[in-house]
Amino acid sequence: MAEMKSRAQLAAEWGVSLSTVKRLTARADFPTAVRLGGSVRWVADEVDKWAEAQRGGRPSRYVTQYRVARDAPPVILVPAGGRVA
């Protein structure tokens, strides 16, 4: 059976919120979801191909910086895999 990913897994992998993933998965060009019992999953290979097409040649890994508090040092979020291209 193919590897399946949940919204939470996609959010963690992409470094975005669940609401962003929900908005992206509602797009007509996003791969079709599969219902497994009471949960919704997407075939990992299909989602990865879709994400690659959306990047349009941009690097597949990126770093995003957020300031947690005014005096706090920046927090760097790195996508799953821990490598930055």
ZILIN-V36754 format. One record per residue. N is the residue number from 0. RES is the residue in one letter. SS is DSSP state (A for helix, B for strand, O for the rest). PHI is phi in degrees with one decimal (999 if undefined). OMEGA is omega as a letter, one per 40 degrees, with the letter a starting at -180 (* if undefined). Layout:
# ZILIN-V36754
n=N res=RES ss=SS phi=PHI omega=OMEGA
n=N res=RES ss=SS phi=PHI omega=OMEGA
This chain:
# ZILIN-V36754
n=0 res=M ss=O phi=999 omega=a
n=1 res=A ss=O phi=-68.6 omega=i
n=2 res=E ss=O phi=-67.4 omega=a
n=3 res=M ss=B phi=-116.0 omega=i
n=4 res=K ss=B phi=-126.6 omega=i
n=5 res=S ss=O phi=-93.0 omega=i
n=6 res=R ss=A phi=-58.5 omega=a
n=7 res=A ss=A phi=-62.2 omega=i
n=8 res=Q ss=A phi=-65.5 omega=i
n=9 res=L ss=A phi=-64.1 omega=i
n=10 res=A ss=A phi=-61.0 omega=i
n=11 res=A ss=A phi=-65.4 omega=a
n=12 res=E ss=A phi=-65.8 omega=a
n=13 res=W ss=A phi=-89.3 omega=a
n=14 res=G ss=O phi=71.3 omega=i
n=15 res=V ss=O phi=-127.7 omega=a
n=16 res=S ss=O phi=-78.7 omega=i
n=17 res=L ss=A phi=-62.5 omega=i
n=18 res=S ss=A phi=-66.6 omega=i
n=19 res=T ss=A phi=-66.4 omega=i
n=20 res=V ss=A phi=-63.1 omega=i
n=21 res=K ss=A phi=-61.0 omega=i
n=22 res=R ss=A phi=-64.6 omega=i
n=23 res=L ss=A phi=-65.9 omega=a
n=24 res=T ss=A phi=-71.3 omega=i
n=25 res=A ss=O phi=-82.0 omega=a
n=26 res=R ss=O phi=-65.5 omega=a
n=27 res=A ss=O phi=-64.6 omega=a
n=28 res=D ss=O phi=-89.2 omega=i
n=29 res=F ss=O phi=-76.9 omega=i
n=30 res=P ss=O phi=-54.4 omega=a
n=31 res=T ss=O phi=-68.9 omega=i
n=32 res=A ss=O phi=-78.0 omega=i
n=33 res=V ss=B phi=-119.9 omega=i
n=34 res=R ss=B phi=-89.2 omega=i
n=35 res=L ss=B phi=-122.7 omega=a
n=36 res=G ss=O phi=64.6 omega=i
n=37 res=G ss=O phi=-97.2 omega=a
n=38 res=S ss=B phi=-113.9 omega=i
n=39 res=V ss=B phi=-117.6 omega=a
n=40 res=R ss=B phi=-135.7 omega=i
n=41 res=W ss=B phi=-125.4 omega=i
n=42 res=V ss=B phi=-68.6 omega=a
n=43 res=A ss=A phi=-55.3 omega=a
n=44 res=D ss=A phi=-62.2 omega=i
n=45 res=E ss=A phi=-66.3 omega=i
n=46 res=V ss=A phi=-66.6 omega=i
n=47 res=D ss=A phi=-63.0 omega=i
n=48 res=K ss=A phi=-65.1 omega=i
n=49 res=W ss=A phi=-62.0 omega=a
n=50 res=A ss=A phi=-61.6 omega=i
n=51 res=E ss=A phi=-61.6 omega=i
n=52 res=A ss=A phi=-64.5 omega=i
n=53 res=Q ss=A phi=-69.9 omega=a
n=54 res=R ss=A phi=-68.4 omega=i
n=55 res=G ss=O phi=55.1 omega=i
n=56 res=G ss=O phi=91.3 omega=i
n=57 res=R ss=O phi=-72.2 omega=i
n=58 res=P ss=O phi=-55.1 omega=a
n=59 res=S ss=O phi=-78.3 omega=i
n=60 res=R ss=O phi=-116.8 omega=a
n=61 res=Y ss=O phi=-146.8 omega=i
n=62 res=V ss=B phi=-121.6 omega=i
n=63 res=T ss=B phi=-118.6 omega=i
n=64 res=Q ss=B phi=-110.9 omega=i
n=65 res=Y ss=B phi=-130.8 omega=i
n=66 res=R ss=B phi=-96.8 omega=a
n=67 res=V ss=O phi=-75.5 omega=i
n=68 res=A ss=O phi=-143.8 omega=a
n=69 res=R ss=O phi=-53.6 omega=a
n=70 res=D ss=O phi=-96.0 omega=a
n=71 res=A ss=O phi=-82.4 omega=i
n=72 res=P ss=O phi=-68.7 omega=a
n=73 res=P ss=B phi=-64.6 omega=i
n=74 res=V ss=B phi=-101.7 omega=a
n=75 res=I ss=B phi=-104.9 omega=i
n=76 res=L ss=B phi=-99.6 omega=i
n=77 res=V ss=B phi=-115.3 omega=i
n=78 res=P ss=O phi=-56.5 omega=a
n=79 res=A ss=O phi=-50.5 omega=a
n=80 res=G ss=O phi=105.5 omega=i
n=81 res=G ss=O phi=71.9 omega=a
n=82 res=R ss=O phi=-110.0 omega=i
n=83 res=V ss=O phi=-113.8 omega=a
n=84 res=A ss=O phi=-81.9 omega=*
